[in-house]
Amino acid sequence: MKRSTLALAVALALPVLPSIAHAQLSFNVGAVTDYRYRGISQTRVKPTIQGGVDYAAGAFYVGAWASGIKWIEDLGGDASYELDVYGGFKGEITSGVTYDIGLLRYQYPSTGAANTTELYGAVTYGPATLKYSHAVTDTFGNTDSENSFYLDLSAGFDVGGFMVTPHIGYQKIKGPFSTPGTYTDYALTVSKDFSGVLLSVALVGTDADKAFYSSPVNGKELGKAGVVLGAKYSF
């Protein structure tokens, strides 16, 4: 999916310094029974805590988010958490159609080889969102994997006060690990907000290569289908 020319033009026309009068600062903290990223467990199928901060002013936003991880330590590194820093612009292209474009940096302290930078663009129409993320660096430690990409199609439906979110994604890894590294993931999440506390249950799975995406510590298949429970408090 190419970035919408109209969306890009709108974004470039936005002021560089948004109005402070419309600024919003928010925080979130939560826990999950398994941190699944694009369908792959980052925590060896174990629980972890997560949290983040977001700042928005008009169409402009920036934020940071962190989560405990285990996969880098399992591979011999010493990073026990992931820090994501991102920023971008979002707005309306036309009535009922919105866009979101930006840059996201995945940072793994003390483990530079895994650090990854992606550009992303998304278009939402009605309940459906199509998002494309493009790596401008090597991707999560895979050798010569620059220009890898992820295509994500998701939707959100209010069903009796519960939010039902189906998702399917395709992760393409470029370079020498293309064959074992490339896979499709899927998820079906049901969530409900209780006065700022969002509770969720998700069925998550992939068709990822079992040998390539397995923990070297306990042999667990990291892309195997499973249920993930989550709780997040936003304030």
C-alpha positions in Angstrom: 0.0 0.0 0.0 1.5 3.3 -1.0 1.0 6.4 1.2 -2.0 8.4 0.0 -0.8 11.4 -2.0 -3.7 13.5 -0.6 -2.9 12.4 2.9 0.7 13.4 2.5 -0.2 16.8 1.1 -2.5 17.5 4.0 0.1 16.5 6.5 2.8 18.7 4.9 0.4 21.6 5.0 0.0 21.4 8.8 1.8 23.9 11.0 5.1 22.8 12.4 4.3 24.1 15.9 0.7 23.1 16.9 -1.4 25.2 19.2 -0.7 24.5 22.8 -4.3 25.4 23.7 -5.4 22.1 22.1 -2.6 20.0 23.6 -3.4 16.8 25.5 -1.1 14.6 27.6 -2.2 11.1 28.6 -0.6 8.1 30.3 -1.3 4.4 30.3 -0.1 1.4 32.3 -1.1 -2.2 32.1 -0.2 -5.9 32.1 -0.6 -8.8 29.7 -0.3 -12.6 30.1 1.9 -12.6 27.0 3.3 -9.7 25.0 2.5 -10.6 21.4 4.0 -8.3 18.8 2.7 -9.1 15.3 1.6 -12.4 16.6 5.1 -13.4 18.0 5.6 -13.7 21.7 8.3 -11.3 23.0 8.2 -12.7 26.5 8.6 -16.4 26.0 4.9 -16.8 26.5 5.0 -15.2 29.9 3.3 -12.2 31.5 4.8 -8.7 31.6 3.9 -5.1 32.5 3.7 -2.2 30.0 3.1 1.5 30.0 3.4 4.7 27.9 2.8 8.4 27.6 1.3 10.3 24.7 1.2 14.0 23.8 -1.2 15.3 21.1 -1.7 18.9 19.8 -4.0 19.2 16.9 -3.0 16.8 14.2 0.5 16.3 15.6 1.3 13.6 18.2 4.4 12.1 19.9 4.7 9.3 22.4 6.7 6.6 24.1 5.8 3.1 25.2 7.8 0.4 27.0 7.3 -3.3 27.8 9.2 -6.0 29.4 10.7 -8.6 27.0 12.7 -11.8 27.1 13.7 -12.6 23.5 16.9 -10.6 23.4 18.2 -12.1 26.7 17.3 -15.6 25.3 19.5 -14.9 22.3 22.5 -13.8 24.5 21.8 -10.1 24.8 21.1 -8.1 28.0 18.1 -6.0 27.1 15.2 -6.8 29.4 12.8 -4.2 28.0 11.7 -2.5 24.7 11.2 1.2 24.4 9.2 2.5 21.4 9.4 6.2 20.5 7.0 7.6 17.8 5.5 10.7 16.3 3.4 11.7 13.4 0.3 13.4 12.1 -3.3 12.3 11.8 -6.4 13.9 10.4 -9.2 13.6 7.9 -8.7 13.2 4.2 -12.4 13.5 3.3 -15.7 12.9 5.1 -15.4 9.5 6.8 -11.8 8.8 5.7 -8.9 9.5 8.0 -5.1 9.1 7.8 -2.2 8.6 10.2 1.4 8.9 9.1 4.5 8.8 11.2 7.8 7.3 12.3 8.4 4.6 15.0 11.7 3.7 16.6 12.0 0.4 18.5 14.9 0.7 20.9 16.5 -2.1 22.8 19.0 -0.7 25.4 22.5 -2.2 25.2 21.6 -4.2 22.1 22.0 -2.0 19.1 21.7 -4.7 16.5 18.0 -5.2 17.2 17.1 -1.5 17.1 14.6 -0.9 14.2 13.1 2.2 12.6 9.9 2.1 10.6 7.9 4.6 8.6 4.1 4.0 8.6 1.0 5.1 7.0 -2.6 4.2 7.7 -6.0 4.9 6.2 -9.3 4.3 8.1 -12.7 4.1 6.5 -15.7 3.3 8.7 -14.6 0.5 11.1 -11.7 -0.7 9.0 -8.0 0.4 9.0 -5.3 -0.5 6.6 -1.8 0.2 7.7 1.6 -0.2 6.1 4.9 -0.1 8.0 8.2 0.0 6.2 11.6 -0.6 7.8 14.3 1.8 6.9 16.9 -0.1 8.9 17.6 -3.8 9.5 14.5 -5.4 11.1 14.7 -6.7 14.7 18.3 -8.0 14.3 17.7 -9.9 11.0 20.8 -9.5 8.8 20.4 -7.3 5.7 16.7 -7.0 6.3 16.3 -3.3 5.4 13.0 -2.6 3.5 11.2 -5.3 5.2 7.5 -4.4 5.7 4.3 -5.2 7.6 0.8 -4.9 6.2 -2.0 -4.8 8.7 -5.8 -4.9 8.2 -8.0 -4.5 11.2 -11.5 -3.3 12.2 -13.5 -2.4 15.3 -17.1 -3.3 16.0 -19.3 -2.4 19.0 -21.2 -5.5 19.8 -23.5 -5.0 22.8 -21.1 -2.7 24.6 -18.0 -4.8 23.8 -15.4 -3.9 21.2 -14.7 -6.7 18.8 -11.5 -6.3 16.8 -10.6 -8.8 14.1 -7.1 -8.4 12.6 -4.8 -10.0 10.0 -1.3 -9.0 9.2 1.6 -10.0 6.9 5.2 -9.6 8.0 7.7 -9.7 5.1 11.4 -10.1 6.1 13.9 -9.2 3.4 17.4 -10.6 3.1 18.9 -14.1 3.9 16.2 -14.9 6.5 13.3 -14.1 4.2 11.9 -17.6 3.9 11.9 -18.6 7.6 11.2 -15.0 8.8 8.2 -14.1 6.7 4.7 -15.1 8.0 1.1 -14.2 8.4 -0.5 -13.4 11.8 -4.1 -13.1 12.9 -6.0 -12.0 16.0 -9.5 -11.6 17.4 -9.8 -9.4 20.4 -12.8 -8.6 22.6 -12.4 -5.7 25.0 -14.5 -3.5 27.3 -13.7 -0.2 29.1 -14.7 0.0 32.8 -14.2 3.6 33.8 -10.8 3.9 32.3 -9.7 0.3 32.8 -9.7 -1.6 29.6 -10.0 -5.4 29.9 -9.3 -7.6 26.9 -9.1 -11.2 25.8 -7.5 -12.1 22.5 -7.0 -15.2 20.4 -3.7 -14.7 18.6 -1.9 -16.9 16.2 0.5 -17.1 13.2 1.7 -19.5 10.5 5.3 -18.6 11.4 8.2 -21.1 10.9 8.2 -23.1 14.1 12.0 -23.6 14.2 12.9 -19.9 13.4 10.4 -18.5 15.9 11.0 -20.7 18.9 12.6 -19.9 22.3 16.2 -21.2 22.6 15.7 -21.4 26.4 12.6 -23.6 26.7 11.8 -24.5 23.1 8.4 -22.9 23.2 6.9 -22.0 19.8 6.6 -18.2 20.0 4.0 -17.9 17.1 1.7 -20.7 18.3 -2.0 -19.9 18.6 -3.0 -18.9 22.2 -5.2 -16.7 24.3 -3.8 -13.4 25.8 -5.5 -11.5 28.6 -4.8 -7.9 29.2 -5.7 -5.0 31.5 -4.8 -1.3 30.8 -5.5 1.8 32.8 -5.5 5.2 30.9 -5.4 8.5 32.7 
